[in-house]
Every structure is written in C-alpha cells, then in structure tokens.
Amino acid sequence: MIYALVFLYLLATLTQSKRLVLGSGFSLSVVLFPVTALVLIVVLALLYIAPQNSALRRYFPLLVLMTVIAKNSIAAINPQLIGLSFGLFQLCYYLGKTINYRNAIQEILFFPQLPCGPVVRPENYQRSSGVSVKKEALYHCVFVLGLFLKTYPAYALEVLDRHEMGVLTGANFLVYLYADYLAWSLMGIAIAGLCGFKLPLNFKRPFWSRSIGEFWSCWNITLFKWTRSFVKLPIKNRNKRQYFNIFAYSTVLAIWHGIAINFVLFGACNIFLFRVQQGLRKYSIILANVIQGLFYLSMGLVFTWRWPDSILPAVQLKQYLYLIVALLLVAAVDCLSPRVYFQYFARYSKVLCFSLPVVTLFLVFFRPGYTSFYYARF
C-alpha cells in the first residue's frame, strides 16, 4: 500500500486535481480490494433508492455496527475485506442527505482513507478556493513525516514487538500502533490537502492527555465522533452522561475489532480504570497520574492478550537504542504543529515543494524494511 500512497502523492503533486486524484484513488481501491468495493457499491445503491423515512435508513447505523463486529470476528484478516469497516462507518454520514451517487462512491472508496480510515464526512470533500505555496509545502512536509514514521519508528517498534519486552510489552505495542496509524493518517491528509480538500485529523497528541477520557477523545478521533453521532441514549444527568459516553465508546472501540475475550476485556478495563481514576482525582492528582501510567502499560497487553514472561526486556543493547530513538521520534512528532512549520519553514516553501518529493522517493527505495499497516486488517 505504500507504493499506492506514493503514486497518489506524486499525482497530487503534479496535477493538484481533485477529480483526477479522487478518481485514481477510487480505481486503486477497486483493483486492490474488489470485494470490499463491490459490497460498498451495492450498499450505497440500496441507500440511494431507499426512501428517507425507510427502515433501512433508520436502523442503518445499528446494522453497520453489527455487520462490522461480525466481519471482524469471523474474517478479520481476510485481505479481500480490507477497508469494509471504515467504508460502512462512513456510509452512515450520507443518511439524511441527498446522495450524488457518483461523487459519494468516489469519496467512500477514496484509497488514502478506505483501508485504515479516518471516517470522513461528505463536507470534508468540498474543495477550497486554492492551495497556496506555503500550504503546498506544508502538505509535502506532512506526507514525508508520515512516510518517515512508517518506514523507521513504526517499523522499529514492530520489530521490537516480536521480542520479549517484559513490562514494556504493552506500552511498546501501544506506541507502535500509534506511530503506524498516525503515519497513514498524515499521508492521507497530505494527498487530500494538495488537491484542495481536507481529511480530518485522527489523532491529537493522545499521550499528553491528563485522563483516560481525554486520551480516547484524542485517539481515533473520527471513530469517537462517529460513536457520539450514532450511539445515543437520552441521559440528562451530566455525570451519568459522561460515564455513558466513555462506556459506549470503550464498548464500540473494543467489540468493533471482533467478539473475542481480549477485546471484551479491553473495553471492560477501560471502563474500570476510567472510573477508578475519576474517583482518585478528587483526592490526589498523583494517584490519578499513576492510573494513567498503568493504563498505558496495560492496555496493549489486554488488547493483544500477550503477557510478558519476564520483567526486563530480553533484547540486545542495540535494540534498546532503537526503542529509545523510536520513542523520542514519536514524541517529537506528537509535539509538532502546523504553527511550528509556518514559523520556521515558510520562507523555504518553494525549496521544500521541489525537494520533498525527492526525499519521498529516497525513503521508499532505501527503507530498512516494510510491513503492512496494522489497521488494514479491520
């Protein structure tokens, strides 16, 4: 999938044509994931012909959630069904709208967002007036940053995840998942931005969160918003509504991966630690922060259902250095913002526009290794 992303990036760089890039992204999805494409084309056609007040439209989000859970429970790693979950989630945003079938199917099957998300609203595909040189250079930086994250830190963390990491096993997996998922999101945002429309941010510095609730509101943001939009109960009490929100999101986040003991316990542990942290925060901020650290160390263990055989990581000194460098790079990326770019690099916009595509080709052909994106299995 890296090569397909680089192809679309170079196409967007040369043409900046929304129609051409959307059409090419649609074609790539059809060629790479024909079964997923066929299912989404048929489902969108059913929504297109269904009346606005039909039962299909009313219960469609529930049907989508049940279908995604069943699919990920039975055939989570079936390569023919890659992207089906994110495509079905995105279809829900077309309910209650007048559907332009041609535009909608191109948007839903747009390659940079179909396999791994984010879940995009239709209005995000509206083209802006134009792309300035400064913004163009920014999107080049964003793409190269995403590609660098995938080819170096994410790769190093995934390789280390295959070794015995002791008590760091869960944290290592969580940071790997973040680097891998963030890399995909950044590359998709850059391709869309070069063509004048915006894909939403899927992460907002989650590891700098002060609570578990804040962490999940900054992790996979578009799925969090999807849950808030389509998983609702009429709860008037503010505190009860807060607990329900974290319960609903934790449950959806857990079981949409599939019905398995580790995913169910993952949701239950989230709810338990959230409740404990909320109670301790009234008495001690330090204890609440300890729970936050325990959350980071344990969630990866529960999610993967892999428990360490020892306390200390069973890796060589060189691999320790890889881990430290990878974590520092991910932390540095997490601290950056577009404001940093505009403050320090805006004066070199034209140079960046010409040089960064060359850097992209270098990263592709001289990378240390390549593995598939983790979330492409869902």
N, C-alpha and C positions, 0 to 999 in steps of 0.2 A: 504493500500500500504506500510505502514511502515514494516509490517511483511515480505512482499516480499523483500523489500530492505535489511532487516537484514538477511534473508535467503541467498541472493546472496552475501552479505558481508562475512558471515561465510563460505560460499562455496569458495569464492575467497581467504579467509584467509587460509583455509585448503589445497587447491589444487593449487592455483595460475595458473590455466589452462585457457588460453584464450578460447579455443574451448569449454570446459565444461561450463564456465560461460556465453559465448555468446549463446550457445545452451539452457541453462537453462533460460536465460533472454528472449529468443525468445519464449520458451514454456510458460513462465508466461504471456507474452503479449497475446498469442493466447488464453489461458484459461481465463484471466481476461477481455480481450477486443476482443472477437471473431469477431464482425462485423468490427471493425477497422482493424484487422489483415487480414480479407478476402478482404476488399477493397484495402489495400496496396499491398497484394499479386497479385491481378488481375491487378492493375495499373502498378506494376513493370514488370509483364509478358508482358503487352502491349508495354512498353518501350523496353523490351528485344527483341521483334520480330520486332519492328519498325525500318526502315532504318535510318541511321544517318541524312540524309537531309530531313526527312519526316516532314509534317506539325505538327504532334503531338509533335515531339521533339522541333521544332522551337517555338511553342506557348505554350509549356507545363507550363513554369512559370506563364504566364498570366492565363491559365486555373486553375492552382493551387490556385492562389490568389483569383480568382472569386469563386472557389469551397469552399475555407475556409471561405470567407465572407458570402456566402450563408448558409453554415453549421452552423456557429456561430450566424447568425441572426435567423435561424429557430429552431435549436436544440442545443443551446449552452451547456445545462446542461444534455443532453442525455448521460447516463453512457455507452451506447453501442458504442458511437463515441469518447470516450476519446482517446486522442493522435493522432487523424486523422490529425489535423492541422500540428503538428510538423513532423509527418511522411511524409506528402505530401511536406512540405518545404524541408525536407532532400532529397527526391527523385530527386529534381532539380539538386543536385550536381552530380548525376550519368549521366546527359546528356553529350554527347560528350566523354564518357568513354566506354571502352569495359566492359560490365557487366558480372561478375560472379554471376549468379542468386542466387546460394545457399548462398554465402557469403553476397551478398547485402541484401537479405531478412532477414538474421540473424542480420545484422547491423542496418537496419531500424527498426526492431521490437525488438531491444535490450531494455529490460524493463527499466533500470535506465534512459534512455533518451527519450523513446517514450511518456509517459503521459505528461511530463512537459518540454521537451527539455533537453539540448540545441540542436540546429540544427547542426548536425555533418557532416563534410566532410569525404569521404571514406578513405583518407590517415590517418586520426586520429586513425583508427583501426589497423594500422600496428604495430605489436608487436616489442618492443625494445629488445635488447640483453638479458636483465635480470633485476631483481629488487633486489637492494642491501638491506641490513638490515636497513640502515638508511632511504632509500626511503620507505621501507615497513612500518617502524614505522611512517613516515610522513603521509602516506595514512591512517593508523589507526587513527592518530590524526585528520585528515581531516574528516573521517567518524563520529567519536564521536562528533566532533564540529558541523557537520551538524545535527546530531540526537539531540544534546542538543539544538540547535537553534530552531528546530521544536517543541520539547516537552516542552520547557519552554518559551523563549522570544516570539516566534511566537504565541504560544497558549495564553499567557497572553495578547498580543496585540489584538488578535482576540476576546477574551472575552471582553476586554475594548471597542472594536469597536461596540459591541452591545448596549453600553450605550450612553447617550448623552455626547459627548466630547467637545461641544462648538466649539470655533475656532480651536481647535486641532483635530477635526474630520478628516479633510483631511490629515494632517501630520501623524496622528496615523495610518490611513489606508495605507498610502504610505510606512511607515516603516514596518508595518505588512506584506505587500506584498513583500517587500524586504527580510525580515527575512525568510518568508515562501519559497520563490523562491530560495534564496541563500542556504537554508538548503537542498533542493532537489539537487541542482547543486553540492554541496560539497559531498554528499553521492554518487552520480553517478560518480564523478571524482575519489573518493577513491576506489570504486569497480573496475573501469577500471584500475586504477593505480596498484592495487595489482596483476592484471593479465598481466601487462606489456604494456598496451596501454593507450593512453591519450584522455580523453574527454576535450574539450576546456573550459576555464573559461567563465562563462556567465556574471560575474559582476567584476568590477574593481574599488572599492571604489567610487561609484557614488555620495554619499552625500558629498564628499570632492571636488566635481567639482567646477570650478570657473565660469562656464557659463552653460546655458541650453543646448547648443550644445554639450559641453563636457559631461554633465550628460547623455544624450542619447547615446553617444558613449561608455559609461561605464556601461549602463544598458541593460540587454538582448543583450549582445554583438553579439551573433551569429545571431540573427534576424536582427540586424543592418547591419552586414556584408552580410547577405542574400539579404537585400534591395539594398545595394551598388552593389552586383553582378548581380542582375536580374531586378532592376528597374533603367533604364538608359535613359538619353536623351543627345544628343551631344551638350553640353553647353561649350563654350570655355572661356567665361569671368569668371575669378576666383570668384569674389564676387557673381555673379549670380549663379554659380555652388554651392557655399556654401549655398545660400538661398534655392536652389532647393533641395539639399541633406536633409536639415532639414525639408523642406516641404514634400518631398517624404517619409522620414522615419516617420514623425509625422502622415501622412495620412495612411500609411500602418499599423503603430502601433495602430492607432485608429480604423480603419474600419475592421482589421482582427478579432477584438473581436466581430464584428457584426455591422449591419446597425441599429443604434439607435441614438437618439438625443444626449445622453450623450457622446457616443464615437466620433461622428462627432464634437461636441463642444470641446471635449478633444483635438482632432487634431488641431482645429482652435485656441484654447487658447495657445497651444504650439507654434504655428507659430507667433501669436500676441506677446506673451511675449518674444520670441526669438528676434523678430525684435525691440521691444522697448529696450531690454537690449543692443543689438548691438549699437543702436543709443545713449543711455545714457553713454555707456562705454567710448565714445570719450570725454565726459565732466566730468564724475565723477565715480570713481570706487565704491564709497559708494552707489550711486544711483543704480548702476548695481547690487551690492550685495543685495540691498533692493528688487529688482525684483527677484533675485534668491530665497530669503526667501519667497516672495509672491508666487512664483512658487511651492515651497514645500508645502505651506499651502493650495493652491487652487486646485492642480491637483487631489488630492484624492477626493475632493468634486465633481469636474466635472465628474471624472471617474465613481463614484458610484451614482451621482445625488442625494446625500443626503445633505441637508442643515441644519445647526445647529439651534436649537430653542433658544439657549442662548449663551452668550459669554463664560462663565466659564463652565468647565466640571461638569456634575451632577453625580459625583461619590464620594465614601467614601474615607477617608484618606488612608485606606489600599490599595485601587485601585490606588490612586496616587503613592504610593510607588511601586506597581507592574509596573506602567508605567515608572517611573524613572529608576528602576533597569533593566527593559527590554531594554529601550533605551540605557543605559550605556553598557549593554552586547553586543548589536548590534554594537554600536560604537567601542567597544574594538575589536570585531571580524573584523570589517572593517579596523582596523589599522594593524592587524597582516599580516605577510607574511611568506612564507617558510623560508626566511632568519632568522627570529626570532627562528623558530624551530631548524634549523641547528646550530645556535649559542648557544642555551641554553639547548637543549634536546637531541642532537645527542649522547652524552655519555651514555644515558639511553635507547638506541634503543631496545635492547633485552628485557629489562623490559617492555617497552611500548608495544612491539609486543605480549607479553603474557597477560598483564593486561588490555589493552584497549578493547579486545573482551568481557571481563567480565563486564567492565563498560557499554558496549553497551547493554548487557542483562539487567543490572540494570536499565538503562534509559528506556528500552522498557516496563519492567514489573512494574516499580514503577513511572511511569509518572503521572502528575496531571490530564491529560486529553488528548484527541486526536481528531483532526478534519481533514478532508480531505485537500489535497493540493489545494490551490485556482486555480492555472492554469490548474489543471487536467480537469476542465470543458471545456477547449478550445481544 
